[in-house]
Amino acid sequence: MSVVTPVNEEYVFDGSMIISQTDLKGIITFANRKFCEVSGYKASDLIGKSHNVIRHPDMPKEVFTKMWEMISSGQGWTGIIKNLRSDGRYYWVDTEILPVHNNKGELTGYIAARKAAAIKDIQENETLYKNMIAEQA
């Protein structure tokens, strides 16, 4: 695999939030302009695809297992995630995912808001994630 370099978060995020919405299976139904800019994908490349299209291989599966347990039960989830851009570079985000309900109160999907992760949080989670992956092996 080629060497990846981080995206310049100051330029990419410039105070804006990355927003996406998915159905119950994690298929992207909405991606805002900032999500497209930061991920390097066009909206047409994202809509209808699984959100894991941006999953970085450095992310432990257990993080997403726990996330899915929480959000599918109707709870919110927050965490620091390393995502993969279309060009092979990566970016770290501080993520909050909330359930979306229809007017009958039925769970219909999820909405995620992300901002640039703090350096301290990146360093802590990068070490944690490396240890988690090492334990899997």
CNS distance restraints for C-alpha pairs under 8 A (distance, minus, plus):
assign (resid   2 and name CA) (resid  88 and name CA) 7.65 0.50 0.50
assign (resid   4 and name CA) (resid  88 and name CA) 5.97 0.50 0.50
assign (resid   4 and name CA) (resid  89 and name CA) 4.68 0.50 0.50
assign (resid   4 and name CA) (resid  90 and name CA) 6.65 0.50 0.50
assign (resid   5 and name CA) (resid  89 and name CA) 5.16 0.50 0.50
assign (resid   5 and name CA) (resid  90 and name CA) 6.47 0.50 0.50
assign (resid   6 and name CA) (resid  89 and name CA) 5.89 0.50 0.50
assign (resid   6 and name CA) (resid  90 and name CA) 5.17 0.50 0.50
assign (resid   6 and name CA) (resid  91 and name CA) 5.69 0.50 0.50
assign (resid   7 and name CA) (resid  12 and name CA) 7.29 0.50 0.50
assign (resid   7 and name CA) (resid  89 and name CA) 6.73 0.50 0.50
assign (resid   7 and name CA) (resid  90 and name CA) 6.28 0.50 0.50
assign (resid   7 and name CA) (resid  91 and name CA) 5.74 0.50 0.50
assign (resid   8 and name CA) (resid  12 and name CA) 6.22 0.50 0.50
assign (resid   9 and name CA) (resid  13 and name CA) 5.66 0.50 0.50
assign (resid   9 and name CA) (resid  14 and name CA) 7.77 0.50 0.50
assign (resid   9 and name CA) (resid  91 and name CA) 7.63 0.50 0.50
assign (resid   9 and name CA) (resid 116 and name CA) 6.40 0.50 0.50
assign (resid  10 and name CA) (resid  14 and name CA) 5.75 0.50 0.50
assign (resid  12 and name CA) (resid  37 and name CA) 7.35 0.50 0.50
assign (resid  12 and name CA) (resid  38 and name CA) 5.99 0.50 0.50
assign (resid  13 and name CA) (resid  17 and name CA) 7.03 0.50 0.50
assign (resid  13 and name CA) (resid  34 and name CA) 7.58 0.50 0.50
assign (resid  13 and name CA) (resid  38 and name CA) 7.53 0.50 0.50
assign (resid  13 and name CA) (resid 115 and name CA) 7.09 0.50 0.50
assign (resid  13 and name CA) (resid 116 and name CA) 6.53 0.50 0.50
assign (resid  16 and name CA) (resid  34 and name CA) 6.94 0.50 0.50
assign (resid  16 and name CA) (resid 115 and name CA) 7.28 0.50 0.50
assign (resid  17 and name CA) (resid  34 and name CA) 6.74 0.50 0.50
assign (resid  17 and name CA) (resid  35 and name CA) 7.95 0.50 0.50
assign (resid  17 and name CA) (resid 113 and name CA) 6.34 0.50 0.50
assign (resid  17 and name CA) (resid 114 and name CA) 5.58 0.50 0.50
assign (resid  17 and name CA) (resid 115 and name CA) 5.25 0.50 0.50
assign (resid  18 and name CA) (resid  31 and name CA) 8.00 0.50 0.50
assign (resid  18 and name CA) (resid  32 and name CA) 6.62 0.50 0.50
assign (resid  18 and name CA) (resid  33 and name CA) 7.88 0.50 0.50
assign (resid  18 and name CA) (resid  34 and name CA) 5.29 0.50 0.50
assign (resid  18 and name CA) (resid  35 and name CA) 4.71 0.50 0.50
assign (resid  18 and name CA) (resid  38 and name CA) 7.99 0.50 0.50
assign (resid  18 and name CA) (resid 112 and name CA) 7.89 0.50 0.50
assign (resid  18 and name CA) (resid 113 and name CA) 5.65 0.50 0.50
assign (resid  18 and name CA) (resid 114 and name CA) 4.93 0.50 0.50
assign (resid  18 and name CA) (resid 115 and name CA) 6.35 0.50 0.50
assign (resid  19 and name CA) (resid  30 and name CA) 7.97 0.50 0.50
assign (resid  19 and name CA) (resid  31 and name CA) 6.08 0.50 0.50
assign (resid  19 and name CA) (resid  32 and name CA) 5.51 0.50 0.50
assign (resid  19 and name CA) (resid  34 and name CA) 7.49 0.50 0.50
assign (resid  19 and name CA) (resid  35 and name CA) 6.28 0.50 0.50
assign (resid  19 and name CA) (resid 111 and name CA) 7.27 0.50 0.50
assign (resid  19 and name CA) (resid 112 and name CA) 5.64 0.50 0.50
assign (resid  19 and name CA) (resid 113 and name CA) 4.72 0.50 0.50
assign (resid  19 and name CA) (resid 114 and name CA) 6.49 0.50 0.50
assign (resid  20 and name CA) (resid  28 and name CA) 7.01 0.50 0.50
assign (resid  20 and name CA) (resid  29 and name CA) 7.55 0.50 0.50
assign (resid  20 and name CA) (resid  30 and name CA) 5.28 0.50 0.50
assign (resid  20 and name CA) (resid  31 and name CA) 4.48 0.50 0.50
assign (resid  20 and name CA) (resid  32 and name CA) 6.36 0.50 0.50
assign (resid  20 and name CA) (resid  35 and name CA) 7.25 0.50 0.50
assign (resid  20 and name CA) (resid 111 and name CA) 5.83 0.50 0.50
assign (resid  20 and name CA) (resid 112 and name CA) 5.37 0.50 0.50
assign (resid  20 and name CA) (resid 113 and name CA) 6.86 0.50 0.50
assign (resid  21 and name CA) (resid  28 and name CA) 5.84 0.50 0.50
assign (resid  21 and name CA) (resid  29 and name CA) 5.53 0.50 0.50
assign (resid  21 and name CA) (resid  30 and name CA) 4.94 0.50 0.50
assign (resid  21 and name CA) (resid  31 and name CA) 6.69 0.50 0.50
assign (resid  21 and name CA) (resid 109 and name CA) 7.26 0.50 0.50
assign (resid  21 and name CA) (resid 110 and name CA) 5.61 0.50 0.50
assign (resid  21 and name CA) (resid 111 and name CA) 4.30 0.50 0.50
assign (resid  21 and name CA) (resid 112 and name CA) 6.23 0.50 0.50
assign (resid  22 and name CA) (resid  26 and name CA) 5.08 0.50 0.50
assign (resid  22 and name CA) (resid  27 and name CA) 5.05 0.50 0.50
assign (resid  22 and name CA) (resid  28 and name CA) 4.29 0.50 0.50
assign (resid  22 and name CA) (resid  29 and name CA) 5.04 0.50 0.50
assign (resid  22 and name CA) (resid  30 and name CA) 6.88 0.50 0.50
assign (resid  22 and name CA) (resid  51 and name CA) 7.64 0.50 0.50
assign (resid  22 and name CA) (resid 109 and name CA) 5.51 0.50 0.50
assign (resid  22 and name CA) (resid 110 and name CA) 5.30 0.50 0.50
assign (resid  22 and name CA) (resid 111 and name CA) 6.48 0.50 0.50
assign (resid  23 and name CA) (resid  27 and name CA) 5.44 0.50 0.50
assign (resid  23 and name CA) (resid  28 and name CA) 6.70 0.50 0.50
assign (resid  23 and name CA) (resid  29 and name CA) 6.66 0.50 0.50
assign (resid  23 and name CA) (resid 108 and name CA) 6.31 0.50 0.50
assign (resid  23 and name CA) (resid 109 and name CA) 4.15 0.50 0.50
assign (resid  23 and name CA) (resid 110 and name CA) 6.39 0.50 0.50
assign (resid  24 and name CA) (resid  72 and name CA) 7.78 0.50 0.50
assign (resid  24 and name CA) (resid 107 and name CA) 7.80 0.50 0.50
assign (resid  24 and name CA) (resid 108 and name CA) 6.05 0.50 0.50
assign (resid  24 and name CA) (resid 109 and name CA) 4.53 0.50 0.50
assign (resid  24 and name CA) (resid 110 and name CA) 6.94 0.50 0.50
assign (resid  25 and name CA) (resid  50 and name CA) 7.89 0.50 0.50
assign (resid  25 and name CA) (resid 109 and name CA) 7.89 0.50 0.50
assign (resid  26 and name CA) (resid  50 and name CA) 5.60 0.50 0.50
assign (resid  26 and name CA) (resid  51 and name CA) 5.68 0.50 0.50
assign (resid  26 and name CA) (resid  52 and name CA) 7.94 0.50 0.50
assign (resid  26 and name CA) (resid 109 and name CA) 7.80 0.50 0.50
assign (resid  26 and name CA) (resid 110 and name CA) 7.83 0.50 0.50
assign (resid  27 and name CA) (resid  47 and name CA) 7.52 0.50 0.50
assign (resid  27 and name CA) (resid  48 and name CA) 5.67 0.50 0.50
assign (resid  27 and name CA) (resid  49 and name CA) 5.31 0.50 0.50
assign (resid  27 and name CA) (resid  50 and name CA) 4.30 0.50 0.50
assign (resid  27 and name CA) (resid  51 and name CA) 5.86 0.50 0.50
assign (resid  28 and name CA) (resid  46 and name CA) 6.43 0.50 0.50
assign (resid  28 and name CA) (resid  47 and name CA) 5.03 0.50 0.50
assign (resid  28 and name CA) (resid  48 and name CA) 5.39 0.50 0.50
assign (resid  28 and name CA) (resid  49 and name CA) 5.67 0.50 0.50
assign (resid  28 and name CA) (resid  50 and name CA) 6.03 0.50 0.50
assign (resid  28 and name CA) (resid  51 and name CA) 5.86 0.50 0.50
assign (resid  29 and name CA) (resid  47 and name CA) 5.32 0.50 0.50
assign (resid  29 and name CA) (resid  48 and name CA) 6.23 0.50 0.50
assign (resid  30 and name CA) (resid  43 and name CA) 7.97 0.50 0.50
assign (resid  30 and name CA) (resid  47 and name CA) 6.30 0.50 0.50
assign (resid  31 and name CA) (resid  35 and name CA) 5.96 0.50 0.50
assign (resid  31 and name CA) (resid  36 and name CA) 6.87 0.50 0.50
assign (resid  31 and name CA) (resid  43 and name CA) 6.16 0.50 0.50
assign (resid  31 and name CA) (resid  46 and name CA) 7.20 0.50 0.50
assign (resid  31 and name CA) (resid  47 and name CA) 7.14 0.50 0.50
assign (resid  32 and name CA) (resid  36 and name CA) 6.63 0.50 0.50
assign (resid  32 and name CA) (resid  43 and name CA) 7.77 0.50 0.50
assign (resid  33 and name CA) (resid  37 and name CA) 6.25 0.50 0.50
assign (resid  33 and name CA) (resid  43 and name CA) 7.75 0.50 0.50
assign (resid  34 and name CA) (resid  38 and name CA) 6.03 0.50 0.50
assign (resid  35 and name CA) (resid  39 and name CA) 5.91 0.50 0.50
assign (resid  36 and name CA) (resid  40 and name CA) 5.62 0.50 0.50
assign (resid  36 and name CA) (resid  41 and name CA) 5.06 0.50 0.50
assign (resid  36 and name CA) (resid  42 and name CA) 5.54 0.50 0.50
assign (resid  36 and name CA) (resid  43 and name CA) 6.12 0.50 0.50
assign (resid  37 and name CA) (resid  41 and name CA) 7.02 0.50 0.50
assign (resid  37 and name CA) (resid  42 and name CA) 7.99 0.50 0.50
assign (resid  38 and name CA) (resid  85 and name CA) 7.43 0.50 0.50
assign (resid  38 and name CA) (resid  91 and name CA) 7.92 0.50 0.50
assign (resid  39 and name CA) (resid  54 and name CA) 7.44 0.50 0.50
assign (resid  39 and name CA) (resid  84 and name CA) 7.16 0.50 0.50
assign (resid  39 and name CA) (resid  85 and name CA) 4.55 0.50 0.50
assign (resid  39 and name CA) (resid  86 and name CA) 6.24 0.50 0.50
assign (resid  40 and name CA) (resid  85 and name CA) 5.73 0.50 0.50
assign (resid  40 and name CA) (resid  86 and name CA) 5.25 0.50 0.50
assign (resid  40 and name CA) (resid  87 and name CA) 6.89 0.50 0.50
assign (resid  41 and name CA) (resid  45 and name CA) 6.01 0.50 0.50
assign (resid  41 and name CA) (resid  46 and name CA) 6.75 0.50 0.50
assign (resid  41 and name CA) (resid  85 and name CA) 7.66 0.50 0.50
assign (resid  41 and name CA) (resid  86 and name CA) 6.09 0.50 0.50
assign (resid  42 and name CA) (resid  46 and name CA) 6.64 0.50 0.50
assign (resid  43 and name CA) (resid  47 and name CA) 6.02 0.50 0.50
assign (resid  45 and name CA) (resid  49 and name CA) 7.50 0.50 0.50
assign (resid  46 and name CA) (resid  50 and name CA) 7.93 0.50 0.50
assign (resid  46 and name CA) (resid  51 and name CA) 7.88 0.50 0.50
assign (resid  49 and name CA) (resid  53 and name CA) 7.05 0.50 0.50
assign (resid  51 and name CA) (resid  55 and name CA) 7.62 0.50 0.50
assign (resid  54 and name CA) (resid  83 and name CA) 5.39 0.50 0.50
assign (resid  54 and name CA) (resid  84 and name CA) 4.78 0.50 0.50
assign (resid  54 and name CA) (resid  85 and name CA) 6.30 0.50 0.50
assign (resid  54 and name CA) (resid  86 and name CA) 7.70 0.50 0.50
assign (resid  55 and name CA) (resid  59 and name CA) 7.23 0.50 0.50
assign (resid  55 and name CA) (resid  82 and name CA) 7.43 0.50 0.50
assign (resid  55 and name CA) (resid  83 and name CA) 5.26 0.50 0.50
assign (resid  55 and name CA) (resid  84 and name CA) 5.72 0.50 0.50
assign (resid  56 and name CA) (resid  82 and name CA) 6.05 0.50 0.50
assign (resid  56 and name CA) (resid  83 and name CA) 4.94 0.50 0.50
assign (resid  56 and name CA) (resid  84 and name CA) 4.74 0.50 0.50
assign (resid  56 and name CA) (resid  90 and name CA) 7.54 0.50 0.50
assign (resid  58 and name CA) (resid  82 and name CA) 7.50 0.50 0.50
assign (resid  58 and name CA) (resid 129 and name CA) 7.29 0.50 0.50
assign (resid  58 and name CA) (resid 130 and name CA) 7.38 0.50 0.50
assign (resid  58 and name CA) (resid 133 and name CA) 7.82 0.50 0.50
assign (resid  59 and name CA) (resid  63 and name CA) 7.37 0.50 0.50
assign (resid  59 and name CA) (resid  81 and name CA) 7.39 0.50 0.50
assign (resid  59 and name CA) (resid  82 and name CA) 6.65 0.50 0.50
assign (resid  59 and name CA) (resid 129 and name CA) 6.40 0.50 0.50
assign (resid  59 and name CA) (resid 133 and name CA) 7.88 0.50 0.50
assign (resid  60 and name CA) (resid  64 and name CA) 7.49 0.50 0.50
assign (resid  60 and name CA) (resid 129 and name CA) 6.07 0.50 0.50
assign (resid  60 and name CA) (resid 132 and name CA) 6.40 0.50 0.50
assign (resid  60 and name CA) (resid 133 and name CA) 5.67 0.50 0.50
assign (resid  61 and name CA) (resid  65 and name CA) 6.23 0.50 0.50
assign (resid  62 and name CA) (resid  66 and name CA) 6.10 0.50 0.50
assign (resid  63 and name CA) (resid  67 and name CA) 6.20 0.50 0.50
assign (resid  64 and name CA) (resid  68 and name CA) 6.00 0.50 0.50
assign (resid  65 and name CA) (resid  69 and name CA) 6.22 0.50 0.50
assign (resid  66 and name CA) (resid  70 and name CA) 6.33 0.50 0.50
assign (resid  67 and name CA) (resid  71 and name CA) 6.21 0.50 0.50
assign (resid  67 and name CA) (resid  77 and name CA) 6.21 0.50 0.50
assign (resid  68 and name CA) (resid  72 and name CA) 5.68 0.50 0.50
assign (resid  69 and name CA) (resid  73 and name CA) 6.36 0.50 0.50
assign (resid  70 and name CA) (resid  74 and name CA) 6.72 0.50 0.50
assign (resid  70 and name CA) (resid  75 and name CA) 5.28 0.50 0.50
assign (resid  70 and name CA) (resid  76 and name CA) 6.63 0.50 0.50
assign (resid  70 and name CA) (resid  77 and name CA) 6.50 0.50 0.50
assign (resid  71 and name CA) (resid  75 and name CA) 4.90 0.50 0.50
assign (resid  71 and name CA) (resid  76 and name CA) 5.65 0.50 0.50
assign (resid  71 and name CA) (resid  77 and name CA) 6.50 0.50 0.50
assign (resid  71 and name CA) (resid  97 and name CA) 7.40 0.50 0.50
assign (resid  71 and name CA) (resid  98 and name CA) 6.87 0.50 0.50
assign (resid  71 and name CA) (resid  99 and name CA) 6.22 0.50 0.50
assign (resid  71 and name CA) (resid 110 and name CA) 7.73 0.50 0.50
assign (resid  72 and name CA) (resid  99 and name CA) 7.79 0.50 0.50
assign (resid  74 and name CA) (resid  98 and name CA) 7.89 0.50 0.50
assign (resid  74 and name CA) (resid  99 and name CA) 5.71 0.50 0.50
assign (resid  74 and name CA) (resid 107 and name CA) 7.19 0.50 0.50
assign (resid  75 and name CA) (resid  98 and name CA) 6.90 0.50 0.50
assign (resid  75 and name CA) (resid  99 and name CA) 6.73 0.50 0.50
assign (resid  76 and name CA) (resid  96 and name CA) 7.16 0.50 0.50
assign (resid  76 and name CA) (resid  97 and name CA) 5.58 0.50 0.50
assign (resid  76 and name CA) (resid  98 and name CA) 4.55 0.50 0.50
assign (resid  76 and name CA) (resid  99 and name CA) 6.50 0.50 0.50
assign (resid  77 and name CA) (resid  95 and name CA) 7.97 0.50 0.50
assign (resid  77 and name CA) (resid  96 and name CA) 5.69 0.50 0.50
assign (resid  77 and name CA) (resid  97 and name CA) 5.21 0.50 0.50
assign (resid  77 and name CA) (resid  98 and name CA) 6.70 0.50 0.50
assign (resid  78 and name CA) (resid  94 and name CA) 7.41 0.50 0.50
assign (resid  78 and name CA) (resid  95 and name CA) 5.39 0.50 0.50
assign (resid  78 and name CA) (resid  96 and name CA) 4.37 0.50 0.50
assign (resid  78 and name CA) (resid  97 and name CA) 6.37 0.50 0.50
assign (resid  79 and name CA) (resid  94 and name CA) 5.91 0.50 0.50
assign (resid  79 and name CA) (resid  95 and name CA) 5.32 0.50 0.50
assign (resid  79 and name CA) (resid  96 and name CA) 6.78 0.50 0.50
assign (resid  80 and name CA) (resid  92 and name CA) 6.91 0.50 0.50
assign (resid  80 and name CA) (resid  93 and name CA) 5.65 0.50 0.50
assign (resid  80 and name CA) (resid  94 and name CA) 4.63 0.50 0.50
assign (resid  80 and name CA) (resid  95 and name CA) 5.98 0.50 0.50
assign (resid  80 and name CA) (resid 117 and name CA) 6.81 0.50 0.50
assign (resid  80 and name CA) (resid 121 and name CA) 7.19 0.50 0.50
assign (resid  80 and name CA) (resid 122 and name CA) 7.21 0.50 0.50
assign (resid  80 and name CA) (resid 125 and name CA) 6.95 0.50 0.50
assign (resid  81 and name CA) (resid  92 and name CA) 5.58 0.50 0.50
assign (resid  81 and name CA) (resid  93 and name CA) 5.38 0.50 0.50
assign (resid  81 and name CA) (resid  94 and name CA) 6.59 0.50 0.50
assign (resid  81 and name CA) (resid  95 and name CA) 6.97 0.50 0.50
assign (resid  82 and name CA) (resid  90 and name CA) 6.72 0.50 0.50
assign (resid  82 and name CA) (resid  91 and name CA) 5.73 0.50 0.50
assign (resid  82 and name CA) (resid  92 and name CA) 4.40 0.50 0.50
assign (resid  82 and name CA) (resid  93 and name CA) 6.50 0.50 0.50
assign (resid  83 and name CA) (resid  90 and name CA) 5.50 0.50 0.50
assign (resid  83 and name CA) (resid  91 and name CA) 5.41 0.50 0.50
assign (resid  83 and name CA) (resid  92 and name CA) 6.17 0.50 0.50
assign (resid  83 and name CA) (resid  93 and name CA) 7.63 0.50 0.50
assign (resid  84 and name CA) (resid  88 and name CA) 6.21 0.50 0.50
assign (resid  84 and name CA) (resid  89 and name CA) 6.12 0.50 0.50
assign (resid  84 and name CA) (resid  90 and name CA) 4.54 0.50 0.50
assign (resid  84 and name CA) (resid  91 and name CA) 6.71 0.50 0.50
assign (resid  85 and name CA) (resid  89 and name CA) 5.31 0.50 0.50
assign (resid  85 and name CA) (resid  90 and name CA) 5.40 0.50 0.50
assign (resid  85 and name CA) (resid  91 and name CA) 7.40 0.50 0.50
assign (resid  92 and name CA) (resid 116 and name CA) 6.31 0.50 0.50
assign (resid  92 and name CA) (resid 117 and name CA) 5.64 0.50 0.50
assign (resid  92 and name CA) (resid 122 and name CA) 6.89 0.50 0.50
assign (resid  93 and name CA) (resid 114 and name CA) 5.79 0.50 0.50
assign (resid  93 and name CA) (resid 115 and name CA) 5.44 0.50 0.50
assign (resid  93 and name CA) (resid 116 and name CA) 4.73 0.50 0.50
assign (resid  93 and name CA) (resid 117 and name CA) 4.58 0.50 0.50
assign (resid  94 and name CA) (resid 114 and name CA) 5.48 0.50 0.50
assign (resid  94 and name CA) (resid 115 and name CA) 5.40 0.50 0.50
assign (resid  94 and name CA) (resid 116 and name CA) 6.00 0.50 0.50
assign (resid  94 and name CA) (resid 117 and name CA) 4.69 0.50 0.50
assign (resid  94 and name CA) (resid 118 and name CA) 7.85 0.50 0.50
assign (resid  95 and name CA) (resid 112 and name CA) 6.81 0.50 0.50
assign (resid  95 and name CA) (resid 113 and name CA) 5.92 0.50 0.50
assign (resid  95 and name CA) (resid 114 and name CA) 4.48 0.50 0.50
assign (resid  95 and name CA) (resid 115 and name CA) 6.82 0.50 0.50
assign (resid  96 and name CA) (resid 112 and name CA) 5.59 0.50 0.50
assign (resid  96 and name CA) (resid 113 and name CA) 5.44 0.50 0.50
assign (resid  96 and name CA) (resid 114 and name CA) 6.40 0.50 0.50
assign (resid  97 and name CA) (resid 110 and name CA) 6.60 0.50 0.50
assign (resid  97 and name CA) (resid 111 and name CA) 5.65 0.50 0.50
assign (resid  97 and name CA) (resid 112 and name CA) 4.27 0.50 0.50
assign (resid  97 and name CA) (resid 113 and name CA) 6.55 0.50 0.50
assign (resid  98 and name CA) (resid 110 and name CA) 5.62 0.50 0.50
assign (resid  98 and name CA) (resid 111 and name CA) 5.44 0.50 0.50
assign (resid  98 and name CA) (resid 112 and name CA) 6.39 0.50 0.50
assign (resid  99 and name CA) (resid 107 and name CA) 6.70 0.50 0.50
assign (resid  99 and name CA) (resid 108 and name CA) 7.71 0.50 0.50
assign (resid  99 and name CA) (resid 109 and name CA) 6.03 0.50 0.50
assign (resid  99 and name CA) (resid 110 and name CA) 4.50 0.50 0.50
assign (resid  99 and name CA) (resid 111 and name CA) 6.43 0.50 0.50
assign (resid 100 and name CA) (resid 107 and name CA) 5.82 0.50 0.50
assign (resid 100 and name CA) (resid 108 and name CA) 5.68 0.50 0.50
assign (resid 100 and name CA) (resid 109 and name CA) 5.07 0.50 0.50
assign (resid 100 and name CA) (resid 110 and name CA) 5.12 0.50 0.50
assign (resid 100 and name CA) (resid 111 and name CA) 6.64 0.50 0.50
assign (resid 101 and name CA) (resid 105 and name CA) 5.21 0.50 0.50
assign (resid 101 and name CA) (resid 106 and name CA) 5.09 0.50 0.50
assign (resid 101 and name CA) (resid 107 and name CA) 4.40 0.50 0.50
assign (resid 101 and name CA) (resid 108 and name CA) 5.33 0.50 0.50
assign (resid 101 and name CA) (resid 109 and name CA) 7.10 0.50 0.50
assign (resid 102 and name CA) (resid 106 and name CA) 5.48 0.50 0.50
assign (resid 102 and name CA) (resid 107 and name CA) 6.65 0.50 0.50
assign (resid 102 and name CA) (resid 108 and name CA) 6.37 0.50 0.50
assign (resid 117 and name CA) (resid 121 and name CA) 6.48 0.50 0.50
assign (resid 117 and name CA) (resid 122 and name CA) 6.44 0.50 0.50
assign (resid 118 and name CA) (resid 122 and name CA) 6.25 0.50 0.50
assign (resid 119 and name CA) (resid 123 and name CA) 6.18 0.50 0.50
assign (resid 120 and name CA) (resid 124 and name CA) 6.25 0.50 0.50
assign (resid 121 and name CA) (resid 125 and name CA) 6.02 0.50 0.50
assign (resid 122 and name CA) (resid 126 and name CA) 5.79 0.50 0.50
assign (resid 123 and name CA) (resid 127 and name CA) 6.38 0.50 0.50
assign (resid 124 and name CA) (resid 128 and name CA) 6.33 0.50 0.50
assign (resid 125 and name CA) (resid 129 and name CA) 5.84 0.50 0.50
assign (resid 126 and name CA) (resid 130 and name CA) 6.15 0.50 0.50
assign (resid 127 and name CA) (resid 131 and name CA) 6.29 0.50 0.50
assign (resid 128 and name CA) (resid 132 and name CA) 6.22 0.50 0.50
assign (resid 129 and name CA) (resid 133 and name CA) 6.18 0.50 0.50
assign (resid 130 and name CA) (resid 134 and name CA) 6.14 0.50 0.50
assign (resid 131 and name CA) (resid 135 and name CA) 6.26 0.50 0.50
assign (resid 132 and name CA) (resid 136 and name CA) 6.55 0.50 0.50
assign (resid 133 and name CA) (resid 137 and name CA) 6.69 0.50 0.50
